Structures are given as C-alpha cells and as structure tokens.
Amino acid sequence: MRGGVRVVFWDFDGTLAFRDGLWSSALASALISVAPGLSPTAENFRVSLTDGFPWHEPETVRAVESASEWWDALQPLFRSAYANAGVHPGTADEAIAQIPGEFYRPSAWTLAGDAVTALRSTEQAGYRNVILSNHAPELPVLVTALGLGPMVDTTVTSALVGAEKPNPRIFRHALQLTGAGEDVWMVGDNPVADIDGARAVGIRAIYVGDGRTLTDSAAEIIAAGRDSHPQAPASEPSQ
C-alpha cells in the first residue's frame, strides 16, 4: 500500500450523534417557542418532511450557497409542513425563523456512548478523523459545541460542497481536501449514502449497526492498518 495521509471519514447523525426526531422535532420545538399555547409533536410533521431536502435528490449537484440562502431554499418545505398541520401562516413564518437555531441547539443532541473513545483510538493510531455528512452549513459549529473538536481535524458538510452522499462528488472533494492516501475509510449507519457511496469511489467502508459499534469499527480500521504497515523486525544484537 502506498503512503499518504491516513483518514477515517465519519458520518454524523445516526453514527456519532443523535437528535431525537431530527427535523420533525425541530419544527415542533420551533413552533412551541413562538406559540407556547400550542402543543405539536414531531409526528405532526414527519410525513411532510419525508421529501424535499437536498439529500433526497443526491444525484443533483447544486451551487454552493451562503448559509442564509441554503435555509431560504427550505422555507417552502417548512411552510408546507406547518400548513399541513394547520398552523397559521404568520405563526409558521415566525417559527421558520427559529428552525436553524433549534435544529443545531447543542443540548438537543446526544453523542453516541463510544464516539469519543472511537475517535481517540483512530487518532492515536495515526489517522485523521474527518466528519463527512449530509447537513446544513452550521454542522462544524455543532461538532465543536459537542466537544469533538480536539479529535476531529475538519468537518465536511454537504451544504458547503453542493453534493450529497452517495454522490461521488462529495467523497472526491473530501479525499482531495484531506490529501488522503490509500488507507482511507468511511464509517456510517446508512447502507446507501455512507457504505455504497464510499465504496463506489474506492473507499473502504464499515457499516455501524447490526451489533457493530463505533469502537468495533475503530478496532477493525486500526488492525487493518497494522496489517498494511507491518513493523520492521527488530535487528539482531551485535556480537
């Protein structure tokens, strides 16, 4: 195996961290923040949000936009979800303004129990940890707020690339950005976006699930790295 930077790409939500209800929950919380008398739940919005995000059309490559432009493009989707739940348009617009901050509120997120251990393991073994995720522009700020900054070299979010996993463009961008050599991996919980997408561009991939943990994944990567870079035998003592 040739040299080069050794990299592990990690998916974010569903892999390293979790937000209960994701976008549906964020819409409910944003609405409550502007209309405390209402009591919506994530279920009120789940069906309306099953389509319409950029990652629902990963074959489409988009122009990279500013954070405000990225969120503005989602306003029709959010407005429709609120309308379907019977929310007054004026109240809906007030709530929509709160969604970015609510979705990325650090206290709404929980790290996987072994996320820090796994990241430290691969870092200590000489790998660069890079988060590679289909997300909004603010993901790097959340990663830092959750305390992962010291173990993560950089965060690649699809909103700042213009392509969503499993589109090869985002993987190739990440490879070029990190200067990755051949010892490069993807760890994620989505068989299509993470696993198939990575393998399509020659990145080895590990599916987290079905009993395999993050620490299991880190151990597999480290073991494979040792096999590919065996230590030279100790020299014989001089006579």
Wavefront OBJ file of the C-alpha trace (Angstrom):
o trace
v 0.000 0.000 0.000
v 1.297 3.431 -0.919
v 1.724 6.118 1.698
v -0.251 9.293 2.092
v -2.473 10.692 4.789
v -4.470 8.067 6.657
v -8.060 9.191 7.055
v -11.276 7.975 8.634
v -14.420 9.699 7.404
v -17.225 9.520 9.956
v -20.894 10.132 9.295
v -22.500 12.413 11.889
v -26.148 11.908 12.831
v -27.086 8.312 13.387
v -23.403 7.462 13.747
v -21.517 9.808 16.065
v -24.503 11.721 17.422
v -28.273 11.591 17.644
v -31.102 14.118 17.705
v -34.434 12.638 18.703
v -36.929 13.286 15.927
v -34.410 15.221 13.840
v -36.170 17.765 11.619
v -39.706 16.887 12.693
v -38.805 17.513 16.308
v -37.041 20.758 15.412
v -40.162 22.064 13.669
v -42.269 21.179 16.720
v -39.869 22.895 19.125
v -39.562 25.986 16.927
v -43.334 26.306 16.800
v -43.683 25.992 20.555
v -41.049 28.691 21.016
v -43.219 31.249 19.172
v -46.644 29.875 20.151
v -46.376 28.405 23.667
v -50.079 27.676 23.728
v -49.685 25.035 21.022
v -48.519 21.508 21.747
v -47.311 19.941 18.498
v -45.220 16.795 18.381
v -42.741 15.505 15.829
v -45.442 13.227 14.438
v -47.399 16.264 13.257
v -44.655 16.972 10.698
v -42.951 13.665 9.946
v -44.909 12.757 6.797
v -44.487 16.246 5.335
v -40.699 16.034 5.680
v -40.106 12.683 4.004
v -39.047 14.513 0.838
v -37.790 17.941 -0.145
v -34.343 18.174 1.442
v -31.261 18.291 -0.801
v -30.200 14.786 0.283
v -33.440 13.408 -1.115
v -32.015 14.179 -4.580
v -28.350 13.186 -4.227
v -27.881 12.956 -7.979
v -28.327 16.728 -8.210
v -25.233 18.917 -7.820
v -26.074 22.389 -6.534
v -24.240 25.671 -6.418
v -22.687 26.282 -3.004
v -24.783 28.899 -1.257
v -24.421 31.066 1.811
v -25.992 29.737 4.987
v -28.941 32.108 4.656
v -29.533 31.072 1.027
v -29.370 27.396 1.985
v -32.027 27.860 4.654
v -34.161 30.125 2.445
v -34.394 27.307 -0.109
v -36.011 25.125 2.551
v -38.655 27.634 3.590
v -41.312 26.328 1.154
v -40.857 22.817 2.583
v -41.182 24.046 6.163
v -44.111 26.306 5.305
v -45.914 23.382 3.670
v -45.277 21.155 6.694
v -46.755 23.760 9.018
v -49.721 24.339 6.701
v -50.450 20.615 6.612
v -50.532 20.687 10.412
v -52.996 23.570 10.406
v -50.596 26.266 11.587
v -51.499 29.881 10.741
v -49.154 31.240 8.009
v -47.979 34.165 10.138
v -47.151 31.886 13.046
v -45.460 29.471 10.654
v -43.157 32.210 9.339
v -42.177 33.139 12.892
v -41.396 29.502 13.657
v -39.415 29.009 10.447
v -37.031 31.755 11.532
v -36.279 29.718 14.659
v -35.632 26.363 12.956
v -31.881 26.746 12.209
v -31.046 27.616 15.804
v -33.380 24.961 17.155
v -32.086 22.179 14.935
v -28.474 22.907 15.869
v -29.132 23.567 19.555
v -26.335 21.516 21.188
v -28.493 20.382 24.102
v -30.849 18.670 21.618
v -28.046 16.347 20.513
v -26.559 13.315 22.260
v -23.212 11.777 21.403
v -23.010 8.034 20.845
v -21.693 6.480 24.021
v -18.462 5.318 22.430
v -17.945 8.199 19.966
v -15.121 9.844 21.893
v -13.372 6.532 22.570
v -13.515 5.532 18.898
v -12.262 8.894 17.655
v -9.411 8.914 20.137
v -8.421 5.394 19.132
v -8.098 6.170 15.444
v -6.399 9.490 16.161
v -3.800 7.800 18.368
v -3.244 5.214 15.643
v -2.233 7.959 13.223
v -5.477 8.589 11.349
v -7.050 11.950 10.640
v -10.671 11.962 11.794
v -12.941 13.831 9.393
v -16.711 14.165 9.669
v -18.429 13.745 6.297
v -22.159 14.298 6.464
v -25.263 15.433 4.619
v -26.019 18.528 6.665
v -26.598 22.262 6.755
v -23.748 24.822 6.821
v -23.729 25.028 10.631
v -22.625 21.445 11.264
v -18.965 22.362 12.015
v -20.147 24.674 14.812
v -22.225 21.879 16.353
v -19.318 19.439 16.171
v -17.207 21.871 18.180
v -20.005 22.596 20.652
v -20.395 18.881 21.368
v -16.715 18.655 22.329
v -15.487 16.691 19.311
v -13.226 19.449 18.003
v -9.976 18.181 19.573
v -10.408 14.770 17.910
v -11.763 15.905 14.526
v -9.469 17.583 12.003
v -12.238 19.002 9.855
v -15.947 18.689 9.127
v -17.231 18.358 5.572
v -20.925 19.169 5.270
v -22.793 18.657 2.018
v -24.248 22.168 2.130
v -20.748 23.593 1.651
v -19.893 21.159 -1.157
v -23.093 21.256 -3.203
v -23.416 17.469 -3.348
v -24.963 14.891 -1.039
v -23.779 11.392 -0.218
v -23.814 8.982 -2.052
v -22.925 11.358 -4.909
v -19.258 10.682 -5.788
v -18.574 14.423 -5.882
v -18.712 14.850 -2.105
v -16.412 11.872 -1.495
v -13.895 13.072 -4.074
v -13.996 16.534 -2.561
v -13.259 15.079 0.879
v -10.407 12.957 -0.464
v -8.802 15.945 -2.145
v -9.368 18.225 0.844
v -7.671 15.844 3.252
v -4.909 14.658 0.941
v -5.933 11.085 1.733
v -3.748 8.216 0.600
v -4.968 4.663 0.121
v -5.534 3.946 3.822
v -8.892 5.673 3.977
v -12.201 4.563 5.473
v -15.833 5.611 5.795
v -17.863 4.723 8.887
v -21.612 5.288 8.843
v -25.097 4.000 9.517
v -26.627 4.431 6.056
v -26.010 1.470 3.724
v -26.576 3.547 0.589
v -25.304 7.046 1.382
v -22.336 6.005 3.504
v -21.385 2.482 2.512
v -22.284 2.191 -1.167
v -21.292 5.798 -1.822
v -17.832 5.351 -0.315
v -17.144 2.027 -1.979
v -18.113 3.445 -5.372
v -15.047 5.713 -5.227
v -12.705 3.135 -3.753
v -13.040 3.982 -0.062
v -13.311 1.059 2.325
v -16.492 1.362 4.378
v -17.800 -0.017 7.648
v -21.499 -0.160 8.451
v -22.348 0.740 12.047
v -25.297 -1.360 13.102
v -26.387 -4.965 13.466
v -24.271 -5.170 16.607
v -21.164 -3.414 15.281
v -20.246 -0.389 17.408
v -18.035 2.610 16.771
v -15.280 1.106 18.874
v -15.593 -2.134 16.900
v -15.194 -0.096 13.724
v -12.169 1.759 15.060
v -10.538 -1.506 16.117
v -11.117 -3.001 12.653
v -9.554 0.043 10.976
v -6.541 0.033 13.282
v -5.983 -3.701 12.839
v -6.149 -3.394 9.055
v -3.711 -0.508 9.216
v -1.230 -2.612 11.179
v -1.508 -5.411 8.628
v -0.839 -2.939 5.811
v 2.048 -1.249 7.603
v 3.816 -4.060 9.487
v 6.580 -3.059 11.803
v 10.099 -3.941 10.678
v 11.580 -6.836 12.667
v 13.950 -5.858 15.439
v 17.573 -6.066 14.375
v 19.761 -8.775 15.858
v 22.006 -7.590 18.668
v 25.605 -7.112 17.587
v 28.055 -9.809 18.640
l 1 2 3 4 5 6 7 8 9 10 11 12 13 14 15 16 17 18 19 20 21 22 23 24 25 26 27 28 29 30 31 32 33 34 35 36 37 38 39 40 41 42 43 44 45 46 47 48 49 50 51 52 53 54 55 56 57 58 59 60 61 62 63 64 65 66 67 68 69 70 71 72 73 74 75 76 77 78 79 80 81 82 83 84 85 86 87 88 89 90 91 92 93 94 95 96 97 98 99 100 101 102 103 104 105 106 107 108 109 110 111 112 113 114 115 116 117 118 119 120 121 122 123 124 125 126 127 128 129 130 131 132 133 134 135 136 137 138 139 140 141 142 143 144 145 146 147 148 149 150 151 152 153 154 155 156 157 158 159 160 161 162 163 164 165 166 167 168 169 170 171 172 173 174 175 176 177 178 179 180 181 182 183 184 185 186 187 188 189 190 191 192 193 194 195 196 197 198 199 200 201 202 203 204 205 206 207 208 209 210 211 212 213 214 215 216 217 218 219 220 221 222 223 224 225 226 227 228 229 230 231 232 233 234 235 236 237 238 239
